[in-house]
């Protein structure tokens, strides 16, 4: 079990990454309008990123002062295989969304991730994945009329048929 007075594997590196990203965002916010006035367009982004940078720096200093917990490992306790696999699935989803479209990419992602995370059979994973996708699609595409990447599925034709049946 992790002791609060020790540093977990990867904690210092993550804290330093937060400092670097916060500093970049602060510099980017400064580029909006500089220090013109409190009512300038960049004032709120600069204030929030300054708070973010300061707190990230405090976290990094605290993390670097703690001794490393030798009982835990990054691979086993912080980033196990399932976490890395889900990160890979999310990256694949992002790359496949535009060429394949929302429906096939989301179906693949949901089915595979449910299979991996639930540890149930393929029939269960396919049923829950497609049922969830149907609900999500109906809610966002039909009710809220959010446009989704069409890709290889003839979505416009499907919606036209549905409107013809129910409209």
C-alpha positions as CSV (number, residue, x, y, z in Angstrom):
1,X,0.0,0.0,0.0
2,X,1.2,3.5,-0.9
3,X,2.4,5.7,2.0
4,X,1.4,9.4,1.7
5,X,4.9,10.5,2.7
6,X,6.5,8.7,-0.3
7,X,6.5,9.5,-4.0
8,X,4.8,7.1,-6.4
9,X,6.6,6.0,-9.6
10,X,6.0,8.6,-12.3
11,X,4.7,11.2,-9.9
12,X,7.7,13.6,-10.2
13,X,7.8,13.3,-14.0
14,X,4.0,14.0,-14.3
15,X,4.4,17.0,-11.9
16,X,7.2,18.4,-14.0
17,X,5.1,17.8,-17.2
18,X,2.3,19.8,-15.6
19,X,4.7,22.7,-14.9
20,X,6.0,22.7,-18.5
21,X,2.5,22.6,-20.0
22,X,1.2,25.2,-17.5
23,X,4.1,27.5,-18.4
24,X,3.4,27.1,-22.1
25,X,-0.3,27.9,-21.6
26,X,0.6,30.9,-19.6
27,X,2.9,32.1,-22.4
28,X,0.2,31.4,-24.9
29,X,-2.4,33.4,-22.8
30,X,0.1,36.3,-22.6
31,X,0.2,36.3,-26.4
32,X,-3.6,37.2,-26.5
33,X,-3.2,40.7,-25.2
34,X,-0.2,40.9,-22.9
35,X,-0.6,42.9,-19.7
36,X,-2.8,45.7,-21.2
37,X,-5.4,45.9,-18.4
38,X,-7.6,43.7,-16.1
39,X,-10.4,43.9,-18.7
40,X,-8.3,42.8,-21.7
41,X,-9.2,39.6,-23.5
42,X,-6.2,37.8,-22.1
43,X,-6.7,38.7,-18.5
44,X,-8.8,35.7,-17.5
45,X,-6.8,33.1,-19.4
46,X,-3.5,34.6,-18.0
47,X,-4.9,34.6,-14.4
48,X,-6.1,31.0,-14.7
49,X,-3.0,29.7,-16.3
50,X,-0.8,31.6,-13.7
51,X,-2.7,29.9,-10.9
52,X,-2.3,26.6,-12.8
53,X,1.5,27.1,-13.2
54,X,2.0,28.1,-9.6
55,X,0.1,25.1,-8.2
56,X,1.9,22.8,-10.6
57,X,5.2,24.1,-9.4
58,X,4.2,23.6,-5.8
59,X,3.2,20.0,-6.6
60,X,6.4,19.4,-8.4
61,X,8.5,20.7,-5.6
62,X,6.6,18.6,-3.0
63,X,6.9,15.5,-5.2
64,X,10.6,15.9,-5.7
65,X,11.2,16.2,-1.9
66,X,9.5,12.9,-1.1
67,X,11.5,9.6,-1.3
68,X,10.4,7.2,-3.9
69,X,8.1,4.3,-2.8
70,X,10.2,1.2,-3.7
71,X,7.3,-1.2,-3.2
72,X,5.4,0.1,-6.3
73,X,6.3,-0.1,-9.9
74,X,5.2,2.1,-12.8
75,X,4.2,-0.9,-14.9
76,X,2.3,-2.9,-12.3
77,X,0.7,-0.2,-10.1
78,X,0.4,3.0,-12.1
79,X,0.1,2.0,-15.8
80,X,-1.0,-1.7,-16.0
81,X,-1.5,-3.3,-19.4
82,X,-5.3,-2.6,-19.5
83,X,-4.7,1.1,-19.0
84,X,-2.1,1.2,-21.8
85,X,-4.4,-0.8,-24.0
86,X,-7.2,1.7,-23.5
87,X,-4.9,4.6,-24.3
88,X,-3.9,2.8,-27.5
89,X,-7.6,2.2,-28.3
90,X,-8.4,5.9,-27.7
91,X,-5.5,7.0,-30.0
92,X,-6.7,4.5,-32.7
93,X,-10.3,5.9,-32.3
94,X,-9.0,9.4,-32.9
95,X,-7.1,8.4,-36.0
96,X,-10.0,6.3,-37.4
97,X,-12.8,8.7,-36.7
98,X,-12.5,10.8,-39.8
99,X,-11.8,8.1,-42.5
100,X,-14.2,5.5,-41.2
101,X,-16.8,7.8,-39.6
102,X,-18.5,8.0,-36.2
103,X,-20.7,4.8,-36.4
104,X,-18.1,2.1,-37.4
105,X,-15.3,3.6,-35.3
106,X,-17.5,4.0,-32.2
107,X,-18.9,0.5,-32.6
108,X,-15.4,-1.0,-32.8
109,X,-14.2,1.0,-29.9
110,X,-17.1,0.2,-27.7
111,X,-17.3,-3.5,-28.5
112,X,-13.5,-4.0,-28.0
113,X,-13.3,-1.9,-24.9
114,X,-16.3,-3.6,-23.3
115,X,-14.9,-7.0,-24.1
116,X,-11.5,-6.1,-22.6
117,X,-12.8,-4.3,-19.5
118,X,-15.9,-6.4,-18.6
119,X,-14.2,-9.8,-19.4
120,X,-17.5,-11.1,-20.7
121,X,-18.3,-12.9,-24.0
122,X,-18.4,-11.5,-27.5
123,X,-22.2,-11.6,-27.6
124,X,-22.5,-9.5,-24.5
125,X,-19.9,-7.0,-25.7
126,X,-21.5,-6.7,-29.1
127,X,-25.0,-6.3,-27.6
128,X,-24.0,-3.7,-25.0
129,X,-21.7,-1.9,-27.5
130,X,-24.2,-1.6,-30.3
131,X,-27.1,-0.8,-27.8
132,X,-25.0,2.0,-26.3
133,X,-24.1,3.3,-29.7
134,X,-27.7,3.3,-30.8
135,X,-28.7,5.3,-27.8
136,X,-25.7,7.8,-28.1
137,X,-26.4,8.2,-31.9
138,X,-30.1,8.8,-31.4
139,X,-29.6,11.3,-28.6
140,X,-26.8,13.4,-30.2
141,X,-27.5,13.0,-33.9
142,X,-31.3,12.9,-34.0
143,X,-32.4,14.8,-30.8
144,X,-29.6,17.4,-30.5
145,X,-28.8,17.3,-34.3
146,X,-25.0,17.2,-33.7
147,X,-23.2,16.4,-36.9
148,X,-20.9,13.4,-36.7
149,X,-18.2,12.4,-39.2
150,X,-20.1,10.3,-41.8
151,X,-17.2,8.2,-43.2
152,X,-18.1,5.0,-45.0
153,X,-21.7,4.7,-43.6
154,X,-24.3,6.3,-45.8
155,X,-25.7,8.2,-42.9
156,X,-27.7,10.8,-44.8
157,X,-29.6,8.1,-46.7
158,X,-30.3,6.2,-43.5
159,X,-31.7,9.3,-41.8
160,X,-33.8,10.1,-44.9
161,X,-35.3,6.6,-44.8
162,X,-36.0,7.0,-41.0
163,X,-37.7,10.4,-41.6
164,X,-39.7,8.9,-44.3
165,X,-40.9,6.1,-42.0
166,X,-41.7,8.3,-39.0
167,X,-42.2,11.8,-40.6
